[in-house]
Amino acid sequence: MNFKDPTNMIEWIVYIALEYKDMFLQGLWITLYISIVGTLVGFIVGYLVGIVQDIKINKDDNIIKRILMRLLKIICLVYVEIFRGTPMIVQGMIVYYGLLKAEVNITPVLAGIIVTVLNTGAYMAETVRGGINSVDKGQKEGAWSLGMSPMKTMLLVVLPQAFKNVVPEMVNTFLTNLKMTSVLNVIGVSELFLVAKTAGGTYYKYFEAYLVIAVIYFVLCFIFNRVFMALEKKLGNKSDYVLATEYIEEKM
């Protein structure tokens, strides 16, 4: 095969992959960077929002505390509904161009991370809340009977088990983010999709260029999926806990 002067589809695929390998590697790095950082920070945001949503407001609490908690719950609810109810591509454009219009100096990559964090946090919040509720109430009552405060019970008893329950959904969210970073090309993030679009436009070989990144996405998802499956097995068999997503579906 003559890869220096391609004449058929296979040769063009190899030629584009070799010709633009540095750009593809750079795009791969940006894709992984946004996906990993966005998922990890978004998971923390989702955990905090999920905890807030699960807090019960007692009638015995003072009125200021009840008002503040109610306000905090409303803010979290609005945040979750907005980011779950709008496309990520639209969120990216609003965040990036909105901040630029407000004269905030921001790079496309940073805007992409912010959008991924907020989007992940909104989806993980409901999963975390389901994970918390999936922990048997008897364990909470047992901890309270031993003299543990509600906060200590949440940190030492409930959250560790909830974390194990939501790991499968966290894995799915990361794999989704890995692929959804492609929409961030609309704000100029040089991830894999934008690189393929640039490479394909040079020779008008878009099909071949997109096939290259399709293979890259597939290999990435395949590898990470196997790694996370091994991690999930270490946390325990599925029979040992209730998946948060299954708990949510049962309650709906």
C-alpha positions as CSV (number, residue, x, y, z in Angstrom):
1,M,0.0,0.0,0.0
2,N,1.2,3.5,-0.8
3,F,0.3,5.6,2.2
4,K,2.3,8.7,0.9
5,D,0.0,9.0,-2.2
6,P,-3.3,7.5,-1.1
7,T,-5.7,6.3,-3.7
8,N,-8.4,4.4,-1.7
9,M,-10.3,4.8,1.6
10,I,-8.0,2.6,3.7
11,E,-4.9,4.4,2.5
12,W,-6.6,7.8,3.2
13,I,-7.5,6.7,6.7
14,V,-3.9,5.7,7.4
15,Y,-2.5,8.8,5.7
16,I,-4.7,11.2,7.7
17,A,-3.9,9.4,11.0
18,L,-0.2,9.7,10.3
19,E,-0.2,13.2,8.9
20,Y,-2.2,14.6,11.8
21,K,-1.0,12.3,14.6
22,D,0.3,15.2,16.7
23,M,-3.1,17.0,16.4
24,F,-5.0,13.8,17.2
25,L,-2.8,13.3,20.3
26,Q,-3.3,16.9,21.4
27,G,-7.1,16.5,20.8
28,L,-7.0,13.2,22.8
29,W,-5.3,14.8,25.7
30,I,-7.8,17.7,25.8
31,T,-10.7,15.2,25.6
32,L,-9.3,13.2,28.5
33,Y,-8.4,16.3,30.5
34,I,-11.9,17.8,30.3
35,S,-13.6,14.4,30.9
36,I,-11.6,13.4,33.9
37,V,-11.5,16.8,35.6
38,G,-15.2,17.5,34.8
39,T,-16.4,14.1,36.0
40,L,-14.4,14.2,39.3
41,V,-15.3,17.8,40.3
42,G,-18.8,17.3,39.0
43,F,-19.2,14.2,41.2
44,I,-18.2,16.3,44.2
45,V,-20.8,18.9,43.3
46,G,-23.4,16.2,42.7
47,Y,-22.5,14.7,46.1
48,L,-23.0,18.0,47.9
49,V,-26.2,18.8,46.1
50,G,-27.5,15.3,46.7
51,I,-26.8,15.6,50.4
52,V,-28.6,19.0,50.5
53,Q,-31.6,17.5,48.7
54,D,-31.8,14.6,51.2
55,I,-31.7,16.8,54.3
56,K,-35.0,16.8,56.2
57,I,-36.4,20.1,57.5
58,N,-37.7,19.6,61.0
59,K,-40.5,21.6,62.4
60,D,-38.5,21.9,65.7
61,D,-35.7,23.8,63.9
62,N,-35.7,27.6,64.3
63,I,-37.3,29.6,61.6
64,I,-34.1,31.1,60.2
65,K,-32.6,27.6,59.8
66,R,-35.7,26.4,58.1
67,I,-35.8,29.4,55.7
68,L,-32.1,29.0,54.8
69,M,-32.5,25.3,54.2
70,R,-35.6,25.8,52.1
71,L,-33.9,28.4,50.0
72,L,-30.8,26.2,49.6
73,K,-33.1,23.3,48.5
74,I,-34.8,25.5,46.0
75,I,-31.5,26.7,44.5
76,C,-30.3,23.1,44.2
77,L,-33.6,22.0,42.6
78,V,-33.5,24.9,40.0
79,Y,-29.9,24.1,39.2
80,V,-30.6,20.4,38.7
81,E,-33.7,21.0,36.6
82,I,-32.0,23.6,34.3
83,F,-28.9,21.5,33.6
84,R,-30.8,18.3,33.2
85,G,-33.4,20.0,30.9
86,T,-31.1,21.7,28.4
87,P,-28.6,20.3,25.9
88,M,-24.9,20.4,26.8
89,I,-24.1,22.1,23.5
90,V,-26.4,25.0,24.4
91,Q,-24.9,25.2,27.9
92,G,-21.4,25.4,26.5
93,M,-22.3,28.4,24.3
94,I,-24.2,30.2,27.0
95,V,-21.4,29.8,29.6
96,Y,-18.6,30.7,27.2
97,Y,-20.1,33.6,25.3
98,G,-22.0,34.8,28.4
99,L,-18.8,35.1,30.4
100,L,-17.0,36.8,27.5
101,K,-19.9,39.3,27.2
102,A,-19.5,39.9,30.9
103,E,-15.9,40.7,30.1
104,V,-14.6,37.7,32.0
105,N,-11.4,36.4,30.4
106,I,-12.0,32.7,29.9
107,T,-10.5,30.0,27.6
108,P,-12.6,27.6,25.6
109,V,-11.1,24.6,27.6
110,L,-11.9,26.2,31.0
111,A,-15.4,26.9,29.8
112,G,-15.7,23.3,28.6
113,I,-14.6,22.1,32.1
114,I,-17.1,24.3,33.8
115,V,-20.0,23.1,31.7
116,T,-18.9,19.5,32.2
117,V,-18.7,20.0,35.9
118,L,-22.2,21.6,36.1
119,N,-23.7,19.1,33.8
120,T,-22.2,16.1,35.7
121,G,-23.2,17.6,39.1
122,A,-26.8,17.9,38.0
123,Y,-27.1,14.3,36.8
124,M,-25.1,12.9,39.7
125,A,-27.2,14.8,42.3
126,E,-30.2,12.6,41.7
127,T,-28.1,9.5,41.7
128,V,-26.4,10.4,44.9
129,R,-29.7,11.1,46.6
130,G,-31.0,7.7,45.4
131,G,-27.8,6.1,46.7
132,I,-28.3,7.8,50.1
133,N,-31.9,6.6,50.3
134,S,-30.9,3.1,49.3
135,V,-28.9,2.7,52.5
136,D,-31.1,0.8,55.1
137,K,-32.7,3.2,57.6
138,G,-31.9,0.7,60.3
139,Q,-28.2,1.5,60.0
140,K,-28.9,5.2,60.6
141,E,-31.1,4.3,63.6
142,G,-28.4,2.0,64.9
143,A,-25.7,4.7,64.6
144,W,-28.0,7.2,66.4
145,S,-28.6,4.6,69.2
146,L,-24.8,4.4,69.7
147,G,-24.7,8.2,70.3
148,M,-23.5,9.3,66.8
149,S,-24.7,12.6,65.7
150,P,-26.7,12.9,62.4
151,M,-23.7,14.5,60.7
152,K,-21.3,11.8,61.9
153,T,-23.8,9.1,60.9
154,M,-24.0,10.6,57.4
155,L,-20.2,10.9,57.0
156,L,-19.1,7.6,58.5
157,V,-22.1,5.2,57.9
158,V,-24.3,6.4,55.1
159,L,-22.0,8.2,52.6
160,P,-19.4,5.3,52.3
161,Q,-22.2,2.9,51.4
162,A,-23.9,5.4,49.1
163,F,-20.6,5.9,47.3
164,K,-20.3,2.2,46.5
165,N,-23.9,2.2,45.3
166,V,-23.4,5.1,42.8
167,V,-20.0,4.0,41.4
168,P,-21.7,2.2,38.4
169,E,-23.5,5.4,37.5
170,M,-20.4,7.5,38.0
171,V,-18.6,5.2,35.5
172,N,-21.5,5.7,32.9
173,T,-21.3,9.4,33.5
174,F,-17.6,9.5,32.8
175,L,-18.0,7.5,29.6
176,T,-20.8,9.8,28.5
177,N,-18.6,12.9,29.2
178,L,-15.8,11.3,27.2
179,K,-18.0,11.3,24.2
180,M,-20.0,14.4,24.9
181,T,-16.9,16.6,24.9
182,S,-17.3,16.5,21.1
183,V,-20.1,19.1,21.3
184,L,-17.6,21.6,22.8
185,N,-16.1,22.2,19.4
186,V,-18.8,24.8,19.0
187,I,-16.9,27.1,21.4
188,G,-13.5,26.3,19.9
189,V,-12.3,23.5,22.1
190,S,-9.6,21.6,20.1
191,E,-10.8,18.1,21.2
192,L,-10.9,15.1,18.9
193,F,-14.0,16.1,16.9
194,L,-12.6,19.5,16.0
195,V,-9.3,18.0,15.0
196,A,-11.0,15.5,12.7
197,K,-13.1,18.2,11.2
198,T,-9.9,20.2,10.5
199,A,-8.0,17.2,9.1
200,G,-11.0,16.1,6.9
201,G,-11.5,19.6,5.6
202,T,-7.9,19.9,4.3
203,Y,-8.4,17.0,1.8
204,Y,-12.2,16.9,1.8
205,K,-12.0,13.5,3.3
206,Y,-14.4,13.9,6.2
207,F,-15.6,10.3,6.3
208,E,-12.0,9.0,6.6
209,A,-11.1,11.6,9.3
210,Y,-14.2,10.8,11.4
211,L,-13.5,7.1,11.2
212,V,-10.1,7.8,12.8
213,I,-11.6,9.4,15.8
214,A,-14.4,6.8,15.9
215,V,-11.7,4.2,16.5
216,I,-10.0,6.3,19.1
217,Y,-13.3,6.9,21.0
218,F,-14.1,3.2,20.9
219,V,-10.7,2.1,22.2
220,L,-10.9,4.7,25.0
221,C,-14.3,3.6,26.1
222,F,-13.4,-0.1,25.8
223,I,-10.3,0.4,28.0
224,F,-11.9,2.6,30.7
225,N,-15.0,0.3,30.8
226,R,-12.8,-2.7,31.6
227,V,-10.8,-0.8,34.2
228,F,-14.0,0.3,35.9
229,M,-15.5,-3.2,35.8
230,A,-12.4,-4.4,37.7
231,L,-12.9,-1.5,40.2
232,E,-16.5,-2.4,40.7
233,K,-15.7,-6.0,41.5
234,K,-13.2,-4.8,44.2
235,L,-16.0,-2.8,45.8
236,G,-18.2,-5.8,46.0
237,N,-20.6,-8.0,43.9
238,K,-23.8,-6.4,42.6
239,S,-25.7,-8.7,44.9
240,D,-24.1,-6.9,47.9
241,Y,-25.8,-3.6,47.2
242,V,-28.7,-1.9,45.5
243,L,-27.8,0.3,42.5
244,A,-28.9,3.9,43.0
245,T,-30.4,4.0,39.5
246,E,-32.6,1.0,40.3
247,Y,-33.7,2.6,43.5
248,I,-34.8,5.8,41.7
249,E,-36.7,3.8,39.0
250,E,-38.6,1.9,41.8
251,K,-39.6,5.2,43.4
252,M,-40.8,6.8,40.1
